[in-house]
Amino acid sequence: MIISTELLDEVIAHARRDAPNECCGIVATRDGDAVSVHALENIQASPLRFEIDGLRLFELITELEDAGLELGAIYHSHTRSAPYPSQTDINFAGAWPGVEWLIVGLAGDEPELRSYVIDDNRQVTEVTLADVS
């Protein structure tokens, strides 16, 4: 996914705003280029996990598809650990093949962003976040 610094800054701002709880949201794309960030509510309100309301997610994906966009990435934050997919993340990713997982790590002095593709509930591959700005 190619994503601008401005959109990454939106994701980081969301992670900081929701801390100490994990944040969550999606990145919409067109032809592999990120075009918008959509902050969602973590209905778990937890520092250890996130959950997106299924109906709200369905409505948002429908809106995006109607606008000619795609679900490019699901993002969330790790407030106490490095931005690497947890086993819970890996299990959840099984329902979303081909979607990138953008994780914001807030455990260090500065936020750290990493993105992954998770295949077959076991193969985790880090992918480069290309910047268009």
Secondary structure, DSSP 8 states (H G I E B T S, - for coil): -B--HHHHHHHHHHHHHHTTS--EEEEEEETTEEEEEEEE--TT--SS-----HHHHHHHHHHHHHTT-EEEEEEEEESSS-SS--HHHHHHHTTSTT-EEEEEE-SSSS-EEEEEEEETTTEEEEE--B---
